[in-house]
Amino acid sequence: MMPVIAVILLVPALCYATTQFVLLPKLKAAVGSPEASHESAPAAGEKKGGDKKEGGAHGGKEKEKSKASGKYAHSHEFGDVIVNLAGAKGTRYLRARFTLASSDANLEMLVKTNENQLRDVAIGVLSAQSLDSLEAPGARSAVRNELIAQFNHALHGELVEQIYFAEFVVQ
């Protein structure tokens, strides 16, 4: 009788512990925890929530914050980019929102002028990613570096110096 009581009490406790300490951390890492990306957003000169687009009364405040952060005095919020992942047959997608940062004052003008071309470049880089490549350590940094290189190639110069992800979700 004692082994039955022990099993009845231990199995739910073990299931709970396994879910909380093994399965959930792995799922959060695979999806790209939004909590981790929002923690880095204020350092990028963005609003904590990141839901509003740059412009209006908020645009000046964002520029002041980015100037206060130091190296990059100019930034431009790129907005949402949603793509299907390579090799997923349309069942998995990536949603990214990021800000371009530069010390060049022409950043906003050039990005607005070439917005459709840059959006196409971003879609090309992000849709070339597979689920396996995004699960690898340092995947976000590799994607960031590829985007910077491709944006600079499209703009014919070294304009984009950094990209800050406000959102990076794989579903």
C-alpha positions, 0 to 999 in steps of 0.5 A, a space after each residue: 500500500 505504501 508504494 501506491 501512495 508514494 507513486 500517487 504523490 510523487 508523479 504529479 510533483 515530478 511532472 510539475 518540476 519537469 514542466 517548469 524547469 526543463 520543458 518551459 525553458 527549452 520552449 522559451 529559448 526556441 521561440 525567442 523569449 519576448 521578455 529577453 528582447 524587450 529587456 534590451 530594447 531600452 538600451 537601443 533607444 526604443 520605448 519599453 513596450 515597442 508597440 508605437 511607431 516612430 513619429 509625431 510627438 514620440 519621435 523627438 523623445 526617441 532621438 534624444 534617448 538614442 543620443 543619450 545612449 552614446 555611440 549611435 545618434 540616429 535611428 529608424 524603427 523599421 517595423 514588422 517583417 513577417 516571413 515564412 521560414 525556409 524548409 518549413 513548408 509554410 508551417 513556421 514563420 518568423 516575426 521581427 521588428 527592429 531599429 536601424 542605428 547609425 552615427 550618420 545623420 542621413 540615415 532616416 532620409 535614405 531609409 525612407 527613400 529606399 524603404 521598399 528595397 530595404 524591406 525586400 532585402 530584409 524579407 530575403 535575409 529572414 526568409 532564407 533562415 531555417 528553424 534549425 539555423 535560428 535555434 543555433 547559439 548566436 543565431 540572432 547575432 548572425 541574422 543581425 550581421 547579415 541584415 547589416 551587411 545586406 542593408 549597407 550593400 543596398 545603400 551603397 555604403 556603411 550607413 547602418 552600424 547596428 540593428 536592435 531587435 525589439 521583437 524576434 519571434 519564431 512560431 
